[in-house]
Amino acid sequence: MTQNARNASTTIPDVVVIGAGIVGLACAWSALRDGASVTVIDRDFEGDRTSHGNAGGIAVTESTPIAVNGLYTKALKWLFDPLGPLSLDWKHLPTAWPWFNAFRRSANQQRFREISLALASLNNRVYDDLVPMFEDIGAMDRFYRRGALTVYETDEAFAADQHEWAFKRELGVRWHALSADEIRAYEPSLAPVFRHGVFLDDWSHIGDPKGLVTQLRARVMQLGATLIEGAVTALDLSDTLAPAAVTGTGERVKGRRVVVATGAWSASLAASIGDRVLLDSERGYNTTLPAHGIALSREVIFAERKFVATPLDIGLRIGGAAEFAGLAAPPNYRRSDALLALGKRFLPDINDAGAVKWMGHRPATPDSLPVIGCSPRTSAVIYAFGHGHLGLTQAATTGALVADLLAGRTSGIDLEPYSISRFRN
Ligand SMILES: Cc1cc2nc3c(=O)[nH]c(=O)nc-3n(C[C@H](O)[C@H](O)[C@H](O)COP(=O)(O)OP(=O)(O)OC[C@H]3O[C@@H](n4cnc5c(N)ncnc54)[C@H](O)[C@@H]3O)c2cc1C
């Protein structure tokens, strides 16, 4: 399929963006707004991808890495619970071993702090980038700035997280603690089992993640982008003035600059020009309940059980889980079922008629930082992937930073922490 009258001329576009998930489309949108000519390639524009099924949270408060001190011990316990929040397909372990090793190193106190500051630099400017994009594409009426609620069943878990909450406040995150009664007043549909809550003022959510991708793609086309369907197998730098994306059919799509935004599938494209990255799929699951029948105003994060419930316009979405099994293994929907069972326990009145199950590939780096920046080999190739749990949240900001690189502007933040060079050895 080719859309927008496939390159009306044979001229080489300013930018070729590979990948039309939320991140690639945000890069294309920002470049188009700067007046660049843009071609977007995806192997399947309509097909399912991570950006279609996520929880819809603009989770700007998540400015600490997933790897925290002591997580390894907890993780080992979870691994022996077949439907717990974390699982590993042991066949995938040899491939994932370097990733896990690097993950463990990210929990080191100094590295933890550096990563958090780098995440906060992105998250603290999210709304400055996201709101103009939502306004331009007409997405403001499905954008809910109502905060989010983290809830705790036990005093111990709440106490254990105090250090992290205090640190988040230092990073600029606004939050306040809620009593059991206040939790009930905020969200009466929750079972009365939560002893502590944390209200996150700046978290927000959208109404329909797939709808957002469709809207952004339509706007990118309206702004003049050419869309080409094709599976890119490698990058080719032989023409120093115009690198090419080479597709499985041998077609070479050239651009003055190429942006790699292929989510969890990006490592092989970086490797094709000699750039190493540690990237794995952190597979997540959810179930969407179109006829849920309860009133929930905002996203709820269940702290001990590591899952969330978001009141999307298209239904209540209950999801979470981190499964390491690679890109090719079939989904294990028993995980969606397990999450739904938890959802029913804590939101007892939900109706699960018409439930839809889903699995997606979070593009996960071991340090929880995305890869944003030029290839060390050539400034003609720009990376924009690896956003893990925060791809929707950070998409517009990533697009703005990539547009700065394309235009040769100095961006407001230091891009060094996101460089692919950090994976050199
Ligand atoms: C269960 C779950 C819940 C989540 N909840 C949230 C949330 O609440 N908030 C949040 O911010 N984030 C959330 N995320 C994470 C977020 O969804 C991802 O970080 C984000 O969607 C990644 O976007 P992307 O554009 O990088 O990748 P994708 O959406 O995966 O897009 C990559 C695109 O590249 C294309 N592609 C891949 N390889 C090739 C190739 N070789 N050639 C051509 N095209 C190719 C694919 O077809 C796809 O269209 C969640 C993820 C999961 C799994």
The ligand as a Gaussian input file, in Angstrom:
#p B3LYP/6-31G(d) Opt

LIG

0 1
 C        0.429000      -3.168000      28.582000
 C        1.093000      -1.866000      28.217000
 C        0.653000      -0.688000      28.809000
 C        1.288000       0.524000      28.516000
 N        0.809000       1.669000      29.091000
 C        1.415000       2.867000      28.822000
 C        0.920000       4.062000      29.384000
 O       -0.080000       4.081000      30.093000
 N        1.582000       5.218000      29.094000
 C        2.687000       5.253000      28.300000
 O        3.275000       6.316000      28.117000
 N        3.154000       4.124000      27.716000
 C        2.545000       2.940000      27.965000
 N        3.020000       1.785000      27.402000
 C        4.221000       1.849000      26.568000
 C        3.923000       2.409000      25.190000
 O        2.781000       1.802000      24.647000
 C        5.134000       2.176000      24.282000
 O        6.306000       2.681000      24.884000
 C        4.919000       2.888000      22.944000
 O        3.719000       2.477000      22.352000
 C        6.075000       2.619000      21.996000
 O        5.778000       3.305000      20.815000
 P        6.676000       3.145000      19.534000
 O        6.118000       4.052000      18.506000
 O        8.109000       3.308000      19.940000
 O        6.531000       1.604000      19.147000
 P        5.313000       0.820000      18.443000
 O        4.008000       1.360000      18.840000
 O        5.561000      -0.622000      18.702000
 O        5.510000       1.150000      16.929000
 C        6.595000       0.643000      16.211000
 C        6.177000       0.621000      14.759000
 O        7.286000       0.196000      13.980000
 C        6.821000      -0.712000      13.000000
 N        7.954000      -1.549000      12.643000
 C        8.670000      -2.343000      13.475000
 N        9.680000      -2.923000      12.811000
 C        9.601000      -2.479000      11.532000
 C       10.375000      -2.712000      10.369000
 N       11.453000      -3.513000      10.403000
 N       10.017000      -2.101000       9.213000
 C        8.929000      -1.280000       9.173000
 N        8.165000      -1.020000      10.245000
 C        8.503000      -1.610000      11.419000
 C        5.676000      -1.457000      13.668000
 O        4.791000      -2.002000      12.699000
 C        5.042000      -0.350000      14.487000
 O        4.038000       0.319000      13.767000
 C        2.394000       0.550000      27.638000
 C        2.805000      -0.618000      26.992000
 C        2.159000      -1.820000      27.279000
 C        2.602000      -3.059000      26.574000

